[in-house]
Amino acid sequence: MSCAPHQLSATRHLLTTMAPLTTARLPPNEGDILLAISSIDRSQIQSVRRAASTFNVPESTLRSRRTGVSLRRNCQPKLKKLTKLEEEVIVRHILDLDLRGFAPSLDAIQEMADKLLTKRGTSKVGKN
């Protein structure tokens, strides 16, 4: 398969002007962190520093995980007002309206969220 000359020129131009790939350190693999913690707990490795270097994970991450600090992605933001269940109820309601051919308005969804929050005794949702 051959390409037009202008396509080859454009491709060559992109390849030569693109920034080179960097060898930035990737975030540690969760599996490696768990293996390091497991090896410390089973006394296969005596120190956190050695486990961190052996499994190539940050020592600070390993220490914090051993003390019970959970993953950041598993924590719920403090400013989040609705619980996971309340969000699922609203999404199910929106999908149900869509199946019946109704387009839910933003005001109706906000009103529903506000009703859920007032039942719990918290303030209403904001504009975002």
C-alpha beads as a LAMMPS data file, in Angstrom:
LAMMPS data file: protein, C-alpha beads

128 atoms
127 bonds

1 atom types
1 bond types

-500.0 500.0 xlo xhi
-500.0 500.0 ylo yhi
-500.0 500.0 zlo zhi

Masses

1 110.0

Atoms # bond

1 1 1 0.000 0.000 0.000
2 1 1 1.502 3.337 -0.975
3 1 1 0.785 6.760 0.431
4 1 1 0.589 10.076 -1.339
5 1 1 3.814 12.121 -1.158
6 1 1 2.200 14.859 0.917
7 1 1 1.050 12.268 3.507
8 1 1 4.569 10.894 3.826
9 1 1 5.915 14.395 4.246
10 1 1 3.353 15.206 6.942
11 1 1 4.130 11.981 8.798
12 1 1 7.874 12.596 8.615
13 1 1 7.332 16.171 9.846
14 1 1 5.298 14.932 12.844
15 1 1 7.882 12.318 13.761
16 1 1 10.742 14.802 13.662
17 1 1 8.968 17.639 15.487
18 1 1 7.271 15.645 18.232
19 1 1 8.796 15.848 21.670
20 1 1 10.933 12.839 22.517
21 1 1 9.498 10.281 24.883
22 1 1 10.572 10.817 28.452
23 1 1 11.448 8.062 30.816
24 1 1 9.341 9.431 33.654
25 1 1 8.896 7.056 36.523
26 1 1 5.543 5.310 36.388
27 1 1 3.413 5.143 39.521
28 1 1 4.130 2.087 41.623
29 1 1 2.167 -1.022 40.858
30 1 1 -0.321 -1.828 43.603
31 1 1 0.642 -5.479 43.333
32 1 1 4.282 -4.657 44.085
33 1 1 3.251 -2.676 47.163
34 1 1 1.119 -5.563 48.428
35 1 1 3.941 -8.019 47.816
36 1 1 6.361 -5.807 49.726
37 1 1 3.969 -5.532 52.679
38 1 1 3.386 -9.275 52.613
39 1 1 7.094 -10.036 52.596
40 1 1 7.644 -7.742 55.606
41 1 1 4.712 -9.254 57.494
42 1 1 6.008 -12.802 56.873
43 1 1 9.515 -11.741 57.983
44 1 1 11.019 -12.573 54.598
45 1 1 12.441 -9.037 54.508
46 1 1 13.349 -7.354 57.783
47 1 1 13.207 -3.640 56.929
48 1 1 10.820 -1.382 55.051
49 1 1 13.744 0.273 53.294
50 1 1 15.004 -3.026 51.890
51 1 1 11.499 -4.092 50.832
52 1 1 11.005 -0.762 49.059
53 1 1 14.236 -1.126 47.128
54 1 1 13.634 -4.813 46.375
55 1 1 10.156 -4.248 44.962
56 1 1 11.001 -0.818 43.495
57 1 1 8.262 1.087 45.342
58 1 1 8.520 4.374 47.267
59 1 1 9.466 3.829 50.892
60 1 1 7.032 6.498 52.073
61 1 1 4.151 4.768 50.275
62 1 1 5.094 1.455 51.813
63 1 1 5.262 2.940 55.324
64 1 1 1.912 4.707 54.988
65 1 1 0.172 1.607 53.634
66 1 1 1.475 -0.471 56.532
67 1 1 -0.036 2.030 58.974
68 1 1 -3.463 1.722 57.319
69 1 1 -3.610 4.725 54.992
70 1 1 -5.815 3.727 52.062
71 1 1 -5.373 4.498 48.402
72 1 1 -6.299 8.031 47.425
73 1 1 -8.537 6.812 44.629
74 1 1 -10.537 4.744 47.143
75 1 1 -11.251 7.725 49.406
76 1 1 -14.379 9.816 48.983
77 1 1 -13.778 13.562 48.606
78 1 1 -14.865 15.599 51.612
79 1 1 -16.862 18.055 49.522
80 1 1 -18.916 15.330 47.856
81 1 1 -22.461 15.645 49.160
82 1 1 -24.236 12.613 47.716
83 1 1 -23.408 9.071 48.712
84 1 1 -22.714 6.424 46.088
85 1 1 -26.192 4.950 46.598
86 1 1 -27.873 8.347 46.187
87 1 1 -25.958 8.950 42.972
88 1 1 -27.016 5.534 41.668
89 1 1 -30.670 6.291 42.480
90 1 1 -30.502 9.544 40.523
91 1 1 -28.782 7.862 37.566
92 1 1 -31.414 5.077 37.538
93 1 1 -34.153 7.706 37.583
94 1 1 -32.566 9.564 34.648
95 1 1 -32.201 6.334 32.651
96 1 1 -35.795 5.367 33.457
97 1 1 -37.046 8.734 32.205
98 1 1 -34.939 8.310 29.061
99 1 1 -36.407 4.862 28.383
100 1 1 -39.900 6.343 28.582
101 1 1 -38.962 9.087 26.128
102 1 1 -38.678 12.006 28.552
103 1 1 -35.654 14.244 28.665
104 1 1 -34.848 15.052 32.312
105 1 1 -34.127 18.715 32.906
106 1 1 -31.239 19.917 35.003
107 1 1 -33.658 21.601 37.401
108 1 1 -35.578 18.350 37.944
109 1 1 -32.364 16.431 38.681
110 1 1 -31.163 19.148 41.053
111 1 1 -34.536 19.109 42.823
112 1 1 -34.307 15.344 43.249
113 1 1 -30.794 15.615 44.689
114 1 1 -31.919 18.383 47.040
115 1 1 -34.812 16.220 48.274
116 1 1 -32.423 13.375 49.025
117 1 1 -30.115 15.730 50.907
118 1 1 -32.876 17.372 52.961
119 1 1 -34.049 13.921 54.103
120 1 1 -30.548 13.445 55.477
121 1 1 -30.468 16.930 56.971
122 1 1 -27.639 18.383 54.905
123 1 1 -27.469 21.458 52.694
124 1 1 -28.563 21.577 49.061
125 1 1 -26.333 20.879 46.089
126 1 1 -24.411 23.735 44.535
127 1 1 -24.482 25.048 40.977
128 1 1 -21.880 22.515 39.779

Bonds

1 1 1 2
2 1 2 3
3 1 3 4
4 1 4 5
5 1 5 6
6 1 6 7
7 1 7 8
8 1 8 9
9 1 9 10
10 1 10 11
11 1 11 12
12 1 12 13
13 1 13 14
14 1 14 15
15 1 15 16
16 1 16 17
17 1 17 18
18 1 18 19
19 1 19 20
20 1 20 21
21 1 21 22
22 1 22 23
23 1 23 24
24 1 24 25
25 1 25 26
26 1 26 27
27 1 27 28
28 1 28 29
29 1 29 30
30 1 30 31
31 1 31 32
32 1 32 33
33 1 33 34
34 1 34 35
35 1 35 36
36 1 36 37
37 1 37 38
38 1 38 39
39 1 39 40
40 1 40 41
41 1 41 42
42 1 42 43
43 1 43 44
44 1 44 45
45 1 45 46
46 1 46 47
47 1 47 48
48 1 48 49
49 1 49 50
50 1 50 51
51 1 51 52
52 1 52 53
53 1 53 54
54 1 54 55
55 1 55 56
56 1 56 57
57 1 57 58
58 1 58 59
59 1 59 60
60 1 60 61
61 1 61 62
62 1 62 63
63 1 63 64
64 1 64 65
65 1 65 66
66 1 66 67
67 1 67 68
68 1 68 69
69 1 69 70
70 1 70 71
71 1 71 72
72 1 72 73
73 1 73 74
74 1 74 75
75 1 75 76
76 1 76 77
77 1 77 78
78 1 78 79
79 1 79 80
80 1 80 81
81 1 81 82
82 1 82 83
83 1 83 84
84 1 84 85
85 1 85 86
86 1 86 87
87 1 87 88
88 1 88 89
89 1 89 90
90 1 90 91
91 1 91 92
92 1 92 93
93 1 93 94
94 1 94 95
95 1 95 96
96 1 96 97
97 1 97 98
98 1 98 99
99 1 99 100
100 1 100 101
101 1 101 102
102 1 102 103
103 1 103 104
104 1 104 105
105 1 105 106
106 1 106 107
107 1 107 108
108 1 108 109
109 1 109 110
110 1 110 111
111 1 111 112
112 1 112 113
113 1 113 114
114 1 114 115
115 1 115 116
116 1 116 117
117 1 117 118
118 1 118 119
119 1 119 120
120 1 120 121
121 1 121 122
122 1 122 123
123 1 123 124
124 1 124 125
125 1 125 126
126 1 126 127
127 1 127 128
